[in-house]
Amino acid sequence: MMIAIAMTDLDWFFYLREFTFDEVNFWTPTPWRFRKLKPGEKFYFLLKSPIRRIGGYGYFGYYDEMSARDAWEKFGKANGVPDFSILVKKINDYASRNSNRYIYSNNPLIGCIIIEKPVFFNDDEFFEPERYQKPVPSSIVKFKTFTEDFPGYAIRNHLNLRQSFHLVEDNTGVNYRISKSKDRSGQSQFRQQVLEAYGYKCCISGETCLEIIEAAHIQPYINENSNHVQNGIPLRVDLHRLFDLGLITIDTEYKVRISDQLSSSDYNCYRNRAIYLPEDPTKYPSKEALTYHNKMVFRGKLK
């Protein structure tokens, strides 16, 4: 089992952490001809100075070389930038910094290391690779490989899948507390676990475009104990908004219920539709959490 620890641009990392992608393009400003890993082996993100800590990981998919335009058309924002012009600027800036002979291009050739199922840690989950006998000297500017993975306890996992989910007690005195994403410890791992459990599709609509699918908490987020796979469902962004607003819910028979406030809308087509469920019954939505949402969040009556 081989792993790679690669120096990772901070802008790229923090931009992608705000999204959900099944794969991302860890692009290089010039071709690296990366052949160190086999598909499925782990690729860790070592955030550049001044952080220099492991910020997440993914699984190596494949390596390719393509023009910036082709990379944008294929991966879009999964390149770690909001638009094509910024991608080109970053490529040229990096390449010219490393070579006095580099000639600016409007469509440069880049290396594309495709990382599947990426997980981005929250700030308080970063760790130094040296702590686990995997030093990455400052002289390393690309990546370093190791023949053994980090021990399991080094990769923080806030999902206790061996135990069933139980409602999380809110000691703040607020039933529905909205937290900024940076305050939601374990959010990235929660999102990945929920999406994986449901086959990377919205459990109501069946939508498979991961750029518009989010992991919703059934009992609204209170603390990291909320991040249990049984307290999560994957929803298309608009359905997530309606779910959080209490305009739709899912009953304990795993059927969609619609508030009367949406009765004349296009969303009425989902009324009483059975949701898609995980293949593993231990990852089904918690009926305790669903009951909470039915009674405390849903703005309607279950008829």
ZALUM-161071 format. One record per residue (C-alpha): residue number from 1; chain; x, y, z. Coordinates in nm, 4 decimals. Example, Ala and Ser with C-alpha at 12.3 -4.5 7.8 and 13.67 -1.06 7.14 Angstrom:
BEGIN
+-----+-----+----------+----------+----------+
: seq : mol :     east :    north :       up :
+-----+-----+----------+----------+----------+
:   1 :   A :   1.2300 :  -0.4500 :   0.7800 :
:   2 :   A :   1.3670 :  -0.1060 :   0.7140 :
+-----+-----+----------+----------+----------+
***
This chain:
BEGIN
+-----+-----+----------+----------+----------+
: seq : mol :     east :    north :       up :
+-----+-----+----------+----------+----------+
:   1 :   A :   0.0000 :   0.0000 :   0.0000 :
:   2 :   A :   0.1568 :   0.3271 :  -0.1142 :
:   3 :   A :   0.0514 :   0.6765 :  -0.0155 :
:   4 :   A :   0.1585 :   1.0176 :  -0.1427 :
:   5 :   A :   0.1794 :   1.3398 :   0.0566 :
:   6 :   A :   0.1690 :   1.6355 :  -0.1803 :
:   7 :   A :   0.2346 :   2.0025 :  -0.1213 :
:   8 :   A :  -0.1030 :   2.1718 :  -0.1602 :
:   9 :   A :  -0.1913 :   2.5278 :  -0.2518 :
:  10 :   A :  -0.3901 :   2.6988 :   0.0213 :
:  11 :   A :  -0.6277 :   2.8809 :  -0.2131 :
:  12 :   A :  -0.7065 :   2.5545 :  -0.3949 :
:  13 :   A :  -0.7749 :   2.3712 :  -0.0697 :
:  14 :   A :  -0.9913 :   2.6300 :   0.1041 :
:  15 :   A :  -1.1926 :   2.6982 :  -0.2103 :
:  16 :   A :  -1.2761 :   2.3294 :  -0.2644 :
:  17 :   A :  -1.3576 :   2.2739 :   0.1009 :
:  18 :   A :  -1.6770 :   2.4732 :   0.0497 :
:  19 :   A :  -1.8100 :   2.2341 :  -0.2164 :
:  20 :   A :  -1.8986 :   1.8690 :  -0.2693 :
:  21 :   A :  -1.7197 :   1.7011 :  -0.5583 :
:  22 :   A :  -1.6817 :   1.3317 :  -0.6329 :
:  23 :   A :  -1.3445 :   1.4099 :  -0.7894 :
:  24 :   A :  -1.1129 :   1.7101 :  -0.8003 :
:  25 :   A :  -0.8253 :   1.8081 :  -1.0234 :
:  26 :   A :  -0.5003 :   1.8455 :  -0.8312 :
:  27 :   A :  -0.3446 :   2.0227 :  -1.1276 :
:  28 :   A :   0.0229 :   2.1009 :  -1.1723 :
:  29 :   A :   0.1396 :   2.4095 :  -1.3671 :
:  30 :   A :   0.3665 :   2.1908 :  -1.5784 :
:  31 :   A :   0.3305 :   1.8161 :  -1.6423 :
:  32 :   A :   0.4632 :   1.6012 :  -1.3560 :
:  33 :   A :   0.4018 :   1.2664 :  -1.5269 :
:  34 :   A :   0.2753 :   1.1380 :  -1.1946 :
:  35 :   A :   0.2969 :   0.7586 :  -1.1832 :
:  36 :   A :   0.3728 :   0.6884 :  -0.8184 :
:  37 :   A :   0.0334 :   0.5592 :  -0.7058 :
:  38 :   A :  -0.2063 :   0.2944 :  -0.8236 :
:  39 :   A :  -0.5762 :   0.3788 :  -0.8566 :
:  40 :   A :  -0.7424 :   0.3723 :  -0.5152 :
:  41 :   A :  -0.4295 :   0.4515 :  -0.3140 :
:  42 :   A :  -0.4381 :   0.7511 :  -0.0804 :
:  43 :   A :  -0.3218 :   1.0985 :  -0.1748 :
:  44 :   A :  -0.2823 :   1.3395 :   0.1176 :
:  45 :   A :  -0.2987 :   1.7198 :   0.1004 :
:  46 :   A :  -0.0073 :   1.8791 :   0.2895 :
:  47 :   A :  -0.0977 :   2.2459 :   0.3127 :
:  48 :   A :   0.1848 :   2.4783 :   0.2214 :
:  49 :   A :   0.3564 :   2.7229 :   0.4535 :
:  50 :   A :   0.2734 :   2.8700 :   0.6960 :
:  51 :   A :   0.0402 :   2.5798 :   0.7842 :
:  52 :   A :   0.2400 :   2.2724 :   0.6745 :
:  53 :   A :  -0.0100 :   2.0238 :   0.8095 :
:  54 :   A :  -0.2183 :   1.7479 :   0.6556 :
:  55 :   A :  -0.5507 :   1.9063 :   0.5626 :
:  56 :   A :  -0.7287 :   1.6147 :   0.3998 :
:  57 :   A :  -0.6975 :   1.3310 :   0.1552 :
:  58 :   A :  -0.8555 :   1.1512 :  -0.1358 :
:  59 :   A :  -0.7965 :   0.8478 :  -0.3536 :
:  60 :   A :  -0.5788 :   0.8575 :  -0.6632 :
:  61 :   A :  -0.7874 :   0.8081 :  -0.9758 :
:  62 :   A :  -0.5602 :   0.8681 :  -1.2721 :
:  63 :   A :  -0.3112 :   1.1092 :  -1.4240 :
:  64 :   A :  -0.3572 :   1.2963 :  -1.7506 :
:  65 :   A :  -0.2197 :   1.5969 :  -1.9340 :
:  66 :   A :  -0.4473 :   1.8457 :  -2.1006 :
:  67 :   A :  -0.4828 :   2.2095 :  -2.1874 :
:  68 :   A :  -0.6230 :   2.4503 :  -1.9305 :
:  69 :   A :  -0.9333 :   2.4957 :  -2.1449 :
:  70 :   A :  -0.9962 :   2.1202 :  -2.1617 :
:  71 :   A :  -0.9404 :   2.0917 :  -1.7857 :
:  72 :   A :  -1.1924 :   2.3686 :  -1.7251 :
:  73 :   A :  -1.4518 :   2.2119 :  -1.9549 :
:  74 :   A :  -1.4087 :   1.8732 :  -1.7879 :
:  75 :   A :  -1.3770 :   1.9682 :  -1.4196 :
:  76 :   A :  -1.5039 :   2.3265 :  -1.3872 :
:  77 :   A :  -1.4793 :   2.4518 :  -1.0298 :
:  78 :   A :  -1.3366 :   2.1162 :  -0.9238 :
:  79 :   A :  -1.0090 :   2.2684 :  -1.0502 :
:  80 :   A :  -1.0155 :   2.4709 :  -0.7290 :
:  81 :   A :  -1.0939 :   2.8084 :  -0.8874 :
:  82 :   A :  -1.4184 :   2.9952 :  -0.9613 :
:  83 :   A :  -1.3585 :   3.0595 :  -1.3331 :
:  84 :   A :  -1.1332 :   2.9872 :  -1.6307 :
:  85 :   A :  -0.9477 :   3.3213 :  -1.6262 :
:  86 :   A :  -0.8290 :   3.2644 :  -1.2701 :
:  87 :   A :  -0.7173 :   2.9112 :  -1.3593 :
:  88 :   A :  -0.5024 :   3.0437 :  -1.6445 :
:  89 :   A :  -0.3578 :   3.3217 :  -1.4287 :
:  90 :   A :  -0.2635 :   3.0821 :  -1.1487 :
:  91 :   A :  -0.1029 :   2.8360 :  -1.3916 :
:  92 :   A :   0.1063 :   3.1078 :  -1.5540 :
:  93 :   A :   0.2021 :   3.2618 :  -1.2198 :
:  94 :   A :   0.3237 :   2.9308 :  -1.0786 :
:  95 :   A :   0.5050 :   2.8242 :  -1.3941 :
:  96 :   A :   0.6834 :   3.1580 :  -1.4441 :
:  97 :   A :   0.7888 :   3.1565 :  -1.0785 :
:  98 :   A :   0.9711 :   2.8271 :  -1.1319 :
:  99 :   A :   1.1299 :   2.8977 :  -1.4696 :
: 100 :   A :   1.2849 :   3.2083 :  -1.6216 :
: 101 :   A :   1.2259 :   3.0590 :  -1.9664 :
: 102 :   A :   0.8536 :   3.0107 :  -1.9264 :
: 103 :   A :   0.6414 :   3.1829 :  -2.1926 :
: 104 :   A :   0.2963 :   3.3064 :  -2.0918 :
: 105 :   A :   0.0146 :   3.1132 :  -2.2573 :
: 106 :   A :  -0.3598 :   3.1720 :  -2.2839 :
: 107 :   A :  -0.4123 :   2.7954 :  -2.2806 :
: 108 :   A :  -0.1146 :   2.6238 :  -2.1139 :
: 109 :   A :  -0.0591 :   2.2488 :  -2.0907 :
: 110 :   A :  -0.0939 :   2.1204 :  -1.7350 :
: 111 :   A :  -0.0640 :   1.7966 :  -1.5423 :
: 112 :   A :  -0.3890 :   1.6654 :  -1.3951 :
: 113 :   A :  -0.3782 :   1.4364 :  -1.0923 :
: 114 :   A :  -0.7383 :   1.3301 :  -1.0468 :
: 115 :   A :  -0.8321 :   1.2692 :  -0.6844 :
: 116 :   A :  -1.1559 :   1.0844 :  -0.6110 :
: 117 :   A :  -1.3797 :   1.1126 :  -0.3022 :
: 118 :   A :  -1.1823 :   1.3992 :  -0.1463 :
: 119 :   A :  -1.2185 :   1.4791 :   0.2240 :
: 120 :   A :  -1.1238 :   1.8249 :   0.3539 :
: 121 :   A :  -1.0616 :   1.8555 :   0.7267 :
: 122 :   A :  -1.1679 :   2.1484 :   0.9394 :
: 123 :   A :  -0.8870 :   2.3659 :   1.0738 :
: 124 :   A :  -0.8791 :   2.1990 :   1.4145 :
: 125 :   A :  -0.8381 :   1.8570 :   1.2506 :
: 126 :   A :  -0.5121 :   1.9325 :   1.0681 :
: 127 :   A :  -0.2106 :   1.7321 :   1.1864 :
: 128 :   A :   0.1648 :   1.7226 :   1.1259 :
: 129 :   A :   0.2864 :   1.4179 :   0.9279 :
: 130 :   A :   0.6038 :   1.4121 :   1.1390 :
: 131 :   A :   0.3934 :   1.3119 :   1.4398 :
: 132 :   A :   0.3437 :   0.9740 :   1.2711 :
: 133 :   A :   0.7002 :   0.9232 :   1.1452 :
: 134 :   A :   0.6311 :   1.0604 :   0.7984 :
: 135 :   A :   0.8578 :   1.3645 :   0.7684 :
: 136 :   A :   0.8263 :   1.5873 :   0.4637 :
: 137 :   A :   1.1361 :   1.8136 :   0.4511 :
: 138 :   A :   1.0973 :   2.1741 :   0.3386 :
: 139 :   A :   1.3112 :   2.0849 :   0.0362 :
: 140 :   A :   1.0199 :   1.8781 :  -0.1005 :
: 141 :   A :   0.8255 :   2.1006 :  -0.3403 :
: 142 :   A :   0.6029 :   1.8418 :  -0.5070 :
: 143 :   A :   0.5272 :   1.5257 :  -0.3110 :
: 144 :   A :   0.6769 :   1.2426 :  -0.1112 :
: 145 :   A :   0.5647 :   0.8795 :  -0.1071 :
: 146 :   A :   0.5549 :   0.6281 :   0.1776 :
: 147 :   A :   0.4919 :   0.2554 :   0.1790 :
: 148 :   A :   0.2530 :   0.2635 :   0.4778 :
: 149 :   A :  -0.0566 :   0.4698 :   0.5524 :
: 150 :   A :  -0.1098 :   0.6823 :   0.8607 :
: 151 :   A :  -0.2564 :   0.4885 :   1.1558 :
: 152 :   A :  -0.6337 :   0.4943 :   1.1613 :
: 153 :   A :  -0.6572 :   0.7125 :   1.4700 :
: 154 :   A :  -0.4612 :   0.9863 :   1.2926 :
: 155 :   A :  -0.7507 :   1.0424 :   1.0530 :
: 156 :   A :  -1.0211 :   1.1869 :   1.2733 :
: 157 :   A :  -1.3588 :   1.0315 :   1.2067 :
: 158 :   A :  -1.6517 :   1.1864 :   1.3899 :
: 159 :   A :  -1.8982 :   0.9211 :   1.2740 :
: 160 :   A :  -1.9487 :   0.6388 :   1.5220 :
: 161 :   A :  -2.1007 :   0.3865 :   1.2853 :
: 162 :   A :  -2.0962 :   0.1065 :   1.5423 :
: 163 :   A :  -2.3684 :   0.2719 :   1.7481 :
: 164 :   A :  -2.7135 :   0.3924 :   1.6475 :
: 165 :   A :  -2.7795 :   0.7628 :   1.6355 :
: 166 :   A :  -2.9652 :   0.9242 :   1.9244 :
: 167 :   A :  -3.0850 :   1.2807 :   1.9395 :
: 168 :   A :  -2.8149 :   1.5223 :   2.0439 :
: 169 :   A :  -2.8948 :   1.7297 :   2.3491 :
: 170 :   A :  -2.8740 :   2.1020 :   2.2855 :
: 171 :   A :  -2.7207 :   2.2664 :   2.5902 :
: 172 :   A :  -2.7373 :   2.6104 :   2.4302 :
: 173 :   A :  -3.1100 :   2.6416 :   2.4932 :
: 174 :   A :  -3.1756 :   2.6940 :   2.1205 :
: 175 :   A :  -3.3609 :   2.4203 :   1.9334 :
: 176 :   A :  -3.2353 :   2.5133 :   1.5898 :
: 177 :   A :  -2.8858 :   2.6554 :   1.5920 :
: 178 :   A :  -2.7348 :   2.7528 :   1.2580 :
: 179 :   A :  -2.3553 :   2.7313 :   1.2653 :
: 180 :   A :  -2.1064 :   2.8632 :   1.0168 :
: 181 :   A :  -1.9372 :   2.5819 :   0.8264 :
: 182 :   A :  -1.6015 :   2.6586 :   0.9872 :
: 183 :   A :  -1.7570 :   2.5890 :   1.3276 :
: 184 :   A :  -1.8978 :   2.2528 :   1.2218 :
: 185 :   A :  -1.6311 :   2.0057 :   1.3259 :
: 186 :   A :  -1.6205 :   1.6945 :   1.1070 :
: 187 :   A :  -1.8475 :   1.8375 :   0.8368 :
: 188 :   A :  -1.6355 :   1.7190 :   0.5457 :
: 189 :   A :  -1.6200 :   1.3606 :   0.6725 :
: 190 :   A :  -1.9929 :   1.3659 :   0.7444 :
: 191 :   A :  -2.0687 :   1.4785 :   0.3916 :
: 192 :   A :  -1.8492 :   1.2113 :   0.2363 :
: 193 :   A :  -1.9959 :   0.9325 :   0.4509 :
: 194 :   A :  -2.3547 :   1.0319 :   0.3735 :
: 195 :   A :  -2.2955 :   1.0621 :   0.0001 :
: 196 :   A :  -2.1155 :   0.7290 :  -0.0107 :
: 197 :   A :  -2.3946 :   0.5549 :   0.1827 :
: 198 :   A :  -2.6554 :   0.6707 :  -0.0713 :
: 199 :   A :  -2.4551 :   0.6008 :  -0.3830 :
: 200 :   A :  -2.3782 :   0.9681 :  -0.4466 :
: 201 :   A :  -2.7303 :   1.0739 :  -0.5375 :
: 202 :   A :  -3.0092 :   1.2821 :  -0.3873 :
: 203 :   A :  -3.2337 :   1.0537 :  -0.1849 :
: 204 :   A :  -3.5508 :   1.2306 :  -0.3041 :
: 205 :   A :  -3.4929 :   1.3337 :  -0.6665 :
: 206 :   A :  -3.2244 :   1.0817 :  -0.7652 :
: 207 :   A :  -3.0048 :   1.3692 :  -0.8901 :
: 208 :   A :  -2.6439 :   1.2539 :  -0.9389 :
: 209 :   A :  -2.4678 :   1.5844 :  -1.0179 :
: 210 :   A :  -2.2550 :   1.6142 :  -0.7035 :
: 211 :   A :  -2.1984 :   1.9847 :  -0.7493 :
: 212 :   A :  -2.5591 :   2.0429 :  -0.6407 :
: 213 :   A :  -2.5983 :   1.7706 :  -0.3764 :
: 214 :   A :  -2.5402 :   1.8410 :  -0.0078 :
: 215 :   A :  -2.5478 :   1.6363 :   0.3118 :
: 216 :   A :  -2.8405 :   1.7555 :   0.5221 :
: 217 :   A :  -2.8730 :   1.6995 :   0.8961 :
: 218 :   A :  -3.2113 :   1.5553 :   0.9956 :
: 219 :   A :  -3.1950 :   1.6788 :   1.3520 :
: 220 :   A :  -3.0361 :   2.0220 :   1.2916 :
: 221 :   A :  -2.6647 :   2.0437 :   1.3675 :
: 222 :   A :  -2.5773 :   2.1025 :   1.7330 :
: 223 :   A :  -2.2237 :   1.9695 :   1.7709 :
: 224 :   A :  -1.9941 :   1.7080 :   1.6197 :
: 225 :   A :  -2.2147 :   1.4289 :   1.7593 :
: 226 :   A :  -2.4740 :   1.5426 :   1.5039 :
: 227 :   A :  -2.2446 :   1.4137 :   1.2294 :
: 228 :   A :  -2.3689 :   1.0557 :   1.2330 :
: 229 :   A :  -2.4567 :   0.8914 :   0.9033 :
: 230 :   A :  -2.8020 :   0.8032 :   1.0403 :
: 231 :   A :  -2.8634 :   1.1741 :   1.1007 :
: 232 :   A :  -2.7831 :   1.2630 :   0.7413 :
: 233 :   A :  -2.9475 :   1.2455 :   0.4016 :
: 234 :   A :  -2.8148 :   1.3653 :   0.0643 :
: 235 :   A :  -3.0345 :   1.6326 :  -0.0906 :
: 236 :   A :  -3.0238 :   1.8507 :  -0.3989 :
: 237 :   A :  -2.9514 :   2.2085 :  -0.2866 :
: 238 :   A :  -3.3081 :   2.3334 :  -0.3341 :
: 239 :   A :  -3.4566 :   2.0339 :  -0.1533 :
: 240 :   A :  -3.2034 :   2.0825 :   0.1267 :
: 241 :   A :  -3.3232 :   2.4393 :   0.1689 :
: 242 :   A :  -3.6876 :   2.3285 :   0.1812 :
: 243 :   A :  -3.6030 :   2.0526 :   0.4288 :
: 244 :   A :  -3.4228 :   2.2941 :   0.6615 :
: 245 :   A :  -3.7126 :   2.5398 :   0.6346 :
: 246 :   A :  -3.9629 :   2.2708 :   0.7296 :
: 247 :   A :  -4.1503 :   2.2796 :   0.3995 :
: 248 :   A :  -4.0739 :   1.9142 :   0.3289 :
: 249 :   A :  -3.9954 :   1.6243 :   0.5604 :
: 250 :   A :  -3.9506 :   1.2477 :   0.5497 :
: 251 :   A :  -4.1747 :   1.0330 :   0.7662 :
: 252 :   A :  -4.0741 :   0.7192 :   0.9555 :
: 253 :   A :  -4.1846 :   0.5052 :   0.6620 :
: 254 :   A :  -3.9225 :   0.6894 :   0.4556 :
: 255 :   A :  -4.1746 :   0.8741 :   0.2411 :
: 256 :   A :  -4.1613 :   1.2410 :   0.1449 :
: 257 :   A :  -4.4240 :   1.4662 :   0.2989 :
: 258 :   A :  -4.4979 :   1.8106 :   0.1577 :
: 259 :   A :  -4.6266 :   2.1152 :   0.3471 :
: 260 :   A :  -4.9545 :   2.2598 :   0.2214 :
: 261 :   A :  -4.7580 :   2.5771 :   0.1496 :
: 262 :   A :  -4.6007 :   2.3909 :  -0.1439 :
: 263 :   A :  -4.9161 :   2.2184 :  -0.2621 :
: 264 :   A :  -4.9412 :   2.4234 :  -0.5835 :
: 265 :   A :  -4.5689 :   2.4089 :  -0.6653 :
: 266 :   A :  -4.3648 :   2.1762 :  -0.8828 :
: 267 :   A :  -4.2378 :   2.0098 :  -0.5645 :
: 268 :   A :  -4.5780 :   1.8510 :  -0.5121 :
: 269 :   A :  -4.4661 :   1.5730 :  -0.7474 :
: 270 :   A :  -4.2539 :   1.4344 :  -0.4630 :
: 271 :   A :  -4.5492 :   1.3975 :  -0.2244 :
: 272 :   A :  -4.5564 :   1.0488 :  -0.0664 :
: 273 :   A :  -4.2645 :   0.9345 :  -0.2826 :
: 274 :   A :  -4.0410 :   0.6763 :  -0.1142 :
: 275 :   A :  -3.6838 :   0.7975 :  -0.0808 :
: 276 :   A :  -3.3797 :   0.6101 :  -0.2060 :
: 277 :   A :  -3.2197 :   0.4248 :   0.0861 :
: 278 :   A :  -2.8659 :   0.2962 :   0.1459 :
: 279 :   A :  -2.7888 :  -0.0656 :   0.0621 :
: 280 :   A :  -2.6683 :  -0.1044 :   0.4213 :
: 281 :   A :  -2.9708 :  -0.0933 :   0.6573 :
: 282 :   A :  -2.7462 :   0.0221 :   0.9446 :
: 283 :   A :  -2.7111 :   0.3523 :   0.7566 :
: 284 :   A :  -3.0829 :   0.4161 :   0.7106 :
: 285 :   A :  -3.2076 :   0.7510 :   0.8463 :
: 286 :   A :  -3.2696 :   0.7391 :   1.2214 :
: 287 :   A :  -3.6431 :   0.7147 :   1.2918 :
: 288 :   A :  -3.5804 :   0.9063 :   1.6126 :
: 289 :   A :  -3.4266 :   1.1911 :   1.4110 :
: 290 :   A :  -3.7056 :   1.1763 :   1.1507 :
: 291 :   A :  -3.9691 :   1.1967 :   1.4235 :
: 292 :   A :  -3.7906 :   1.5027 :   1.5624 :
: 293 :   A :  -3.7933 :   1.6692 :   1.2196 :
: 294 :   A :  -4.1604 :   1.5768 :   1.1649 :
: 295 :   A :  -4.2668 :   1.7349 :   1.4937 :
: 296 :   A :  -4.0193 :   2.0157 :   1.5552 :
: 297 :   A :  -3.9185 :   2.1407 :   1.2086 :
: 298 :   A :  -4.1899 :   2.0445 :   0.9597 :
: 299 :   A :  -4.4456 :   2.3187 :   0.9039 :
: 300 :   A :  -4.7446 :   2.0986 :   0.8375 :
: 301 :   A :  -4.9342 :   1.7943 :   0.9563 :
: 302 :   A :  -4.8609 :   1.4350 :   0.8718 :
: 303 :   A :  -5.1937 :   1.3101 :   0.7393 :
+-----+-----+----------+----------+----------+
***
